[in-house]
């Protein structure tokens, strides 16, 4: 719709103001990370430095927490992708009698707040002696991100035409060969979307490892960021900012790489099309 | 797209068997790590489960004791109230409204401009929650960015936002973080409105406000409902942001249900009572989730 000049200026002005408000807290992080004398407030650094980053990167315990984070999130994402591809296949290709109830349950589970089950999960971990076991934490987070992943994966798979697969079957291919040769390649963008979506969600997860992991040397980066606060009384803002940038960068980059596909899977748009 | 099976008598049974094989890994994981804990939430809320002391070895069913305690727990009522305020202001009013506003103002603008604004809003959303928490602690601190701006502009002494206005602080931070989700949902919906519809109304001399009220909003009504549900559920479970910013305090000013549950279960070691509180969260979440399923009218 065409709008008047004044109105257009007002729209732009409001958006610019909002944009500034949105960028201020993040801008501080970026600027303070290269400021040799970073403080709590946003200021132009008198001296630019990479010392903060060097400090982070030369600390073996921080590097270890990053590696643990990569291990936990990577492992979780791979499990989730494999399991959700397997689960999406029959939901998209076959007509099991329990399909409807299964999908409704999945959809119901996607929106439940995970915070609410952590206490019984912790108790389960105590009983089975899973506390501090990284693989157990990985399986738990994989389980909780499965519903959404299955849902997204099914929608992506629905958009791969069955005819292609059928013609492969006619040529004598088995179901497995059909999946490997036809479905999997066409599903690649969808698979990456689920992978990245799961990875970003897991990378940012503070709550679960904070509760389920107790040894400091097994904490992922999302938890070790805490060490910049509290313990010393005095916060090293430069290093905190550098840590935050290093910790946030991977997911921000991954997100932008996949944004085009992400919005498709994310809108739950397929939900209404079935 | 629904696949029509090749008609054969055994098709149904073989479909079920094949599907079960494919679904079994997912079912096992969901059963162990999702459905069992949900079930245990109900079971444990009837026990005296505790992390330390004699009760740790001596698990007993205590009937409705936890729930009786809940009825008499002023602190619990406080957290339910705080949760409602937090969800109402940060999710329903804040994120949903601001997301709509941004999407609405962006419509029909230069695409570079749209991208620039969109990226800043989305960056706030993609940044890990714990980092967002710390960034806002720094932003709102006595010597933080906001106070330096306020002092520079008006000369007012720095305000201790997190102590004087803790709820406002966490609500604003959560709006800041979550708005991108609503913005993206509304952008998609608004872009789908055919230009002619609104243009015809302009021709008829309708005012801007009337067009929004009588045309735009009714068309995106479905998106508004869906978005409200999702955002409410997401906000209901928020723990990390509040924990990093205020820890539920000062006093109990920002003690929402997830924080109170954490306090009871992992600080006071009353796992049984903590589970009873999580049951409350789970029930609220389940009710919203069911409402959501109804409104979405999913065709499976």
Interface residues (C-beta under 8 A of the other chain):
Chain A: X1 X2 X3 X7 X11 X12 X14 X15 X16 X18 X19 X21 X22 X23 X24 X25 X26 X28 X29 X39 X40 X41 X42 X43 X79 X82 X83 X84 X86 X87 X89 X90 X91 X92 X93 X94 X95 X96 X97 X98 X99 X100 X102 X103 X104 X107 X108 X109 X111 X112 X113 X114 X115 X116 X117 X118 X119 X120 X121 X122 X123 X124 X139 X140 X142 X143 X144 X146 X147 X150 X158 X162 X175 X200 X203 X204 X206 X207 X211 X222 X225 X226 X228 X229 X237 X240 X244 X247 X248 X251 X252 X255 X259 X263 X266 X267 X268 X269 X271 X272 X273 X274
Chain B: X1 X2 X3 X5 X12 X15 X16 X18 X19 X20 X22 X23 X25 X26 X29 X30 X32 X33 X34 X36 X37 X38 X40 X41 X43 X44 X49 X98 X101 X102 X105 X106 X108 X109 X113 X116 X117 X120 X121 X122 X123 X124 X126 X127 X128 X129 X130 X131 X132 X134 X135 X136 X138 X139 X141 X142 X143 X144 X145 X146 X147 X148 X176 X184 X185 X188 X195 X198 X199 X202 X208 X211 X226 X229 X230 X233 X234 X236 X237 X238 X239 X240 X244 X258 X261 X265 X266 X271 X274 X275 X278 X279 X281 X282 X285 X286 X288 X289 X290 X292 X293 X296 X297 X298 X299 X300
